[in-house]
Amino acid sequence: MRNSKKGDKYRIMQYLSPITEESTLNVWHLAILTAILYLGCQQGKRRKIRVSRKNIMAVSHISTFPTYHKYFKELQDLGYFRYIPSYHPGVRSEVVLNKKRLSKI
């Protein structure tokens, strides 16, 4: 079995490195992106990650809906990911990461 923890840390750093240079992002943007990457690592996914508002808010420690929605929408508008909503209560929505926007490699 491969050492997935080392690979996951490297992958997260690939995504987070360019974000730190982005002057338009604030702590709320970073919290949401980090939460999405964390959920992706838990699922073993690199690009297409199943998410729910509840999980992202819990991991990012954002406790109000307006704050979450504002910064989640701004990240979409900035091109960090594409959100694919699921209207089925038993199926999670998906976030598709934009590798060109998130990774230098």
C-alpha positions in Angstrom: 0.0 0.0 0.0 1.4 3.4 -0.9 2.0 6.2 1.5 -1.0 8.4 0.8 -0.5 10.9 3.6 2.7 12.1 2.0 1.1 12.4 -1.4 -1.9 14.2 0.0 0.3 16.8 1.8 2.2 17.4 -1.5 -1.1 17.8 -3.5 -2.5 20.2 -0.9 0.6 22.3 -1.1 0.4 22.3 -4.9 -3.0 23.9 -4.6 -2.3 26.3 -1.7 1.0 27.7 -3.0 -0.5 30.0 -5.6 -3.4 31.0 -3.4 -1.1 32.6 -0.9 0.1 35.0 -3.6 -3.5 36.1 -4.5 -4.2 39.5 -3.0 -7.9 39.4 -3.5 -8.4 36.4 -1.2 -9.1 36.8 2.5 -9.3 34.4 5.4 -12.8 33.3 4.5 -11.8 32.3 1.0 -8.9 30.4 2.3 -11.0 28.6 4.9 -13.5 27.4 2.3 -10.8 26.3 -0.2 -8.9 24.5 2.5 -12.1 22.8 3.7 -12.8 21.6 0.1 -9.3 20.3 -0.3 -9.5 18.5 3.0 -12.8 16.8 2.0 -11.2 15.8 -1.3 -8.3 14.2 0.6 -10.7 12.3 2.8 -12.5 11.0 -0.3 -9.3 10.3 -2.2 -10.3 12.7 -5.0 -8.1 15.2 -6.8 -10.4 17.2 -8.9 -14.1 16.3 -8.6 -15.1 16.4 -4.9 -18.5 15.7 -3.4 -19.4 18.4 -0.9 -22.3 19.7 1.2 -22.7 23.1 2.7 -22.9 21.5 6.1 -19.5 19.8 5.8 -17.7 22.8 4.3 -19.1 25.1 7.0 -18.0 22.6 9.7 -14.5 22.1 8.4 -14.0 25.8 7.6 -15.5 27.0 11.0 -17.8 29.4 9.2 -21.0 29.6 11.2 -23.2 31.9 9.3 -25.0 31.2 6.0 -24.5 34.7 4.5 -20.7 34.6 5.1 -20.5 31.1 3.6 -22.5 31.9 0.5 -20.8 35.2 -0.2 -17.3 33.8 -0.2 -18.2 30.5 -1.8 -19.8 32.5 -4.7 -16.8 34.8 -5.0 -14.5 31.7 -5.3 -16.7 30.4 -8.1 -16.6 33.8 -9.9 -12.8 34.0 -9.5 -12.6 30.6 -11.3 -11.2 28.5 -8.5 -13.8 25.8 -9.0 -17.1 25.0 -10.7 -20.0 24.0 -8.5 -22.4 21.4 -9.7 -25.5 21.3 -7.4 -27.4 18.2 -6.7 -31.1 18.7 -6.2 -31.5 15.1 -4.9 -31.5 15.0 -1.0 -29.5 11.7 -1.0 -26.8 12.8 -3.5 -24.1 15.4 -2.6 -23.3 18.3 -4.8 -19.9 18.4 -6.5 -17.1 20.9 -6.8 -14.7 20.6 -9.7 -11.4 22.2 -9.0 -9.8 24.4 -11.7 -6.3 23.0 -11.9 -5.0 25.9 -14.0 -6.2 28.4 -11.4 -5.1 26.5 -8.3 -1.8 24.9 -9.4 1.4 26.2 -10.8 2.4 22.7 -11.9 
